[in-house]
Amino acid sequence: MAETTQGLFVELNSMCLGSNYDKIVETCDKILRSEPSDPDAIHTKIVALIRLEQYTNALKLIDSPTIPTFLREELVFERAYCLYRANRLQDCLDLVRKQREDAAKNFGSDVERSLRHLEAQVLYRFEKYDNCDQIYKELSTSAEEYEQGELRANILAVKAAAVANGEKLVDEMEIDVSSDSYEVAYNVACMHLAKRELDQAASLLEKAKGLCRESLAAEQYSEEEIQQELAVIAVQLAYVHQLQGRSAEAIELYETVLKLKGTDTAISAIASNNLMTVKKNRDLPDAAKLYRLATSSGLEHKLTSVQRRIIAVNGALLSLSMSKFGDARQKAKALCDQYPGDDTPYLILAGISLQEKKLPSKALEELQQYVQKLPHSLSIHLALAQLLIEQSNLRGALNLMKTFADSASEDKRYQPAVVSLLVWLYGQVNEVDTAVSLLEEATRFWKGSNNERPILKQLASYKLKCQRPQDAAQDYERLVKADPTDVESVAGLIIAYSEFDPSLAEQYQQYLPSDAQVPKSFIDVDAIESAFGSTGNNKRMRETGAEGSSKPKKRKRKPKLPKNIDPNVAPDPERWLPKRDRSTYAKKGKGKRDIGKGPQGAALAGGGLGGTGSANIEGRKSVGAKKETPPDSPQLAPVTQKPAPPAQQATSNKKKKKGKK
């Protein structure tokens, strides 16, 4: 028996060198039949099961009573790794934190570092990016040179995920884009993408593609394996193209990834969802197929919460687009329960009511209820204000937005969208001074930020429209001093000066390029229209000139034709006559039924007289009468009711029949 076991170990060693994991498991089972507690065979089998991704079987073997206690303690990392891969994340985290210190004392720093790496991975999956970032930084302080590259890539991945999730980590890491690692290039690109720096992201993703292919080809990966590794970069690049408005390129990349075999299900799900959104409502049945791919089973552990929420929202919007109102409402309500602080599902519910009932009042009523649930939601307030404005309730929309602004934080109160809407509403109700005060407050709040310049432009333009040229000139002077190349600000300053000091306006004309056009914001459409009186005939005035002396031409209407008409068939010239009066009419039955029919004065064959001078009724045949010869003149073919090939005259292709002698 000992000799047999020794031979099996020799065979097992050769299989390990060849990485034949199925055979390794079979050989270990043979050894364990004779030696159930052999530690080497058990350990080897556990590693082989992990390589075969049979994590549940590996956990059962680790927890089996036949395994020696000391070996179970040594396999703490293998156990934790199997829990992680089996998506038992909380169990994995508890085990790692419980056994980490003991592992360092009993099994050395290597096991302890492996457990720390695994802890960071679990925290990443839990989207606790700050804690994950701290662990990676601690590991990098004592890492060997070969480990630094991987740690750097992981730290960048954590930071990119945090930015994409709307979080901001304590410190920003210095980004080195000169690295030869495609993982580093990809993660840096993701950081730029999260900040909407699309050009930089696209450039780095293209670099990552080249580095990835070069690196994997050097390691003798097959083309299929290289394509699978490139899939994640391709999907991210397609997303960048989608945001850039390059829809055709994005669609091509998404479809290429979806055609690949063996692509990770998470990548396929994201590609399917994005392809569905870029195609919009052009092909709803195809969009439904893509949505089923994006929601296939097993994805709940592979996608982030943000990705899962977006896919679920798109599912509700797809049902709404397909007029499946019941399904859309059910999905939207599920989203409300799952994400109670998210305002998007409530907007979808209001949209469903508006599209299904065709009654704005119903959607208005629902939005007023949702405002009570989420009083700080800007999106719901804007949607409600839009419906109120469409119903000409300007004062109600103004009061709604004032209430929101008064209760909101300053960064929300002075958002450009909120400020612009409030200024417009104040102007509609003739509260110009309040609008100017609001713009001045917003300008002071955004001073030194990127929003200061557009708010200040809006303030100057509004003052100019309100006949306050001197105040507007002061604001435009600030804008021009900050950027003398801003044509719109220079033009505004010239217009303001021209109202009270034309000499100053002439001095600033040199800053305008020769081909400069008047900005649209300075064009007062109402003033132009009022100068020409009624605006109802503007189009006619443009066509006929200022005199308006020529008469307007009558518009020719296209004739309405029957649905079954064939344009290639000539119409029957006798189509206006009753069928019985047409030359092609074939009488049926006895001639007595035709007595008295026909228009008055109709000519009868033979002048109404028979061959013997007796009366001859048209259509009545006498017994033994000879068949008359057809006339020599051409006759029109009868017109059928259904569309037919073009009718031809009887003489076109047929010879004339000679009469009887």
Secondary structure, 3 states (H helix, E strand, C coil): CHHHHHHHHHHHHHHHHHCCHHHHHHHHHHHHHHCCCCHHHHHHHHHHHHHCCCHHHHHHHHCCCCCCHHHHHHCHHHHHHHHHHCCCHHHHHHHHHHHHHHHHHHHCHHHHHHHHHHHHHHHHHCCCHHHHHHHHHHHHHCCCHHHHHHHHHHHHHHHHHHHHCCCCCCCCCCCCCCCCCHHHHHHHHHHHHHCCCHHHHHHHHHHHHHHHHHHHHHCCCCHHHHHHHHHHHHHHHHHHHHHCCCHHHHHHHHHHHHHCCCCCHHHHHHHHHHHHHHHCCCCHHHHHHHHHHHCCCCCCCCCCHHHHHHHHHHHHHHHHHCCCHHHHHHHHHHHHHHCCCCCHHHHHHHHHHHHHHCCHHHHHHHHHHHHHHCCCCHHHHHHHHHHHHHCCCHHHHHHHHHHHHHHCCHHHHCCHHHHHHHHHHHHHCCCHHHHHHHHHHHHHHCCCCCCHHHHHHHHHHHHHHCCCHHHHHHHHHHHHHHCCCCHHHHHHHHHHHHHHCHHHHHHHHHHCCCCCCCCHHHCCHHHHHHHCCCCCCHHHHHHHCCCCCCCCCCCCCCCCCCCCCCCCCCCCCCCCCCHHHCCCCCCCCCHHHHCCCCCCCCCCHHHHECCCCCECCCCCCCCCCCCCCCCCCCCCCCCCCCCCCCCCCCCCCCCCCCCCC
